């Protein structure tokens, strides 16, 4: 959402590998590695949560936020990313239910 758009929510659908998520199938489970983080955003994340393993039919919601300095303008930009990952066949409304697993990496942004 952006103030210039009256905070209208926006959504983007991308291939997970393009979004910086590492996926690997092992022994019938999907291993979802931590989301790539930018080195320019705050807060710094020196410790990251472990990967999550999903069984078929399960889904994961992973949230992470950032704050960026505005350079010469002195303004701040804030970003919240939410990744919803389902493993196996899923209904169209799968992400409207409660996730099987949730990772919350939202930090205090001041």
C-alpha positions as CSV (number, residue, x, y, z in Angstrom):
1,X,0.0,0.0,0.0
2,X,1.2,3.5,-0.7
3,X,0.0,6.8,0.7
4,X,-0.1,8.2,-2.8
5,X,-2.7,5.5,-3.7
6,X,-4.8,6.2,-0.6
7,X,-3.3,3.0,0.9
8,X,-5.1,0.8,-1.5
9,X,-3.9,-2.8,-1.0
10,X,-2.0,-4.3,-3.9
11,X,-1.2,-8.0,-4.5
12,X,1.4,-9.6,-6.8
13,X,1.5,-13.2,-7.8
14,X,5.0,-14.5,-8.7
15,X,6.9,-17.7,-9.0
16,X,8.2,-18.5,-5.6
17,X,11.8,-18.9,-6.8
18,X,11.6,-15.3,-8.2
19,X,10.4,-14.1,-4.7
20,X,13.5,-15.4,-3.0
21,X,12.1,-18.5,-1.3
22,X,14.1,-21.7,-1.3
23,X,11.9,-24.8,-1.9
24,X,13.1,-28.4,-1.7
25,X,11.1,-31.7,-1.7
26,X,12.6,-34.3,0.7
27,X,10.9,-37.5,1.8
28,X,7.4,-36.4,0.8
29,X,7.7,-33.1,2.6
30,X,8.3,-29.6,1.1
31,X,11.1,-27.7,2.9
32,X,10.5,-23.9,2.7
33,X,13.6,-22.0,3.6
34,X,13.8,-18.5,5.1
35,X,12.8,-15.7,2.8
36,X,15.7,-13.7,1.3
37,X,16.2,-10.4,3.1
38,X,17.6,-7.2,1.8
39,X,20.8,-5.9,3.3
40,X,19.5,-2.3,3.0
41,X,16.3,-2.7,5.1
42,X,16.0,-2.3,8.8
43,X,15.8,-3.9,11.3
44,X,18.9,-6.1,10.9
45,X,18.1,-9.8,11.0
46,X,21.2,-11.6,12.3
47,X,19.2,-14.6,13.5
48,X,16.6,-16.1,11.2
49,X,14.0,-18.7,11.9
50,X,14.6,-22.3,10.6
51,X,13.0,-23.7,7.5
52,X,9.5,-25.1,7.7
53,X,8.5,-28.5,6.4
54,X,5.0,-28.9,4.9
55,X,3.1,-32.1,4.3
56,X,0.8,-32.4,1.3
57,X,-2.4,-30.3,2.0
58,X,-0.7,-27.9,4.4
59,X,0.1,-24.3,3.8
60,X,2.5,-21.7,5.3
61,X,2.2,-18.0,5.9
62,X,5.5,-16.1,6.3
63,X,5.5,-12.4,7.1
64,X,8.5,-10.0,7.1
65,X,8.7,-6.2,7.3
66,X,11.4,-3.6,6.5
67,X,12.1,0.1,6.9
68,X,14.2,1.9,4.3
69,X,15.9,5.3,4.7
70,X,15.0,7.9,2.0
71,X,18.5,9.1,1.2
72,X,18.5,12.8,0.3
73,X,14.8,13.3,0.9
74,X,15.0,12.1,4.5
75,X,11.7,10.2,4.1
76,X,11.1,6.6,5.3
77,X,9.6,3.8,3.3
78,X,8.1,0.8,5.0
79,X,7.4,-2.6,3.4
80,X,5.5,-5.7,4.6
81,X,5.7,-8.9,2.6
82,X,3.4,-11.8,3.1
83,X,4.2,-15.1,1.5
84,X,1.5,-17.8,1.3
85,X,2.9,-21.2,0.2
86,X,0.7,-24.3,-0.3
87,X,2.0,-27.8,-0.9
88,X,0.1,-30.1,-3.2
89,X,-3.4,-29.7,-4.6
90,X,-5.3,-26.9,-3.0
91,X,-8.7,-25.3,-3.4
92,X,-9.0,-21.8,-4.7
93,X,-9.8,-20.5,-1.2
94,X,-7.0,-22.3,0.6
95,X,-5.4,-19.0,1.8
96,X,-8.7,-17.9,3.4
97,X,-8.3,-20.5,6.1
98,X,-6.0,-20.7,9.1
99,X,-2.4,-21.6,8.0
100,X,-1.0,-24.9,9.1
101,X,2.3,-23.1,9.9
102,X,3.0,-19.4,10.4
103,X,6.4,-17.5,10.6
104,X,6.2,-14.0,11.9
105,X,9.4,-12.0,11.3
106,X,7.8,-8.6,11.7
107,X,10.1,-6.4,13.6
108,X,9.9,-3.1,15.5
109,X,10.4,-0.4,12.9
110,X,10.3,2.8,15.0
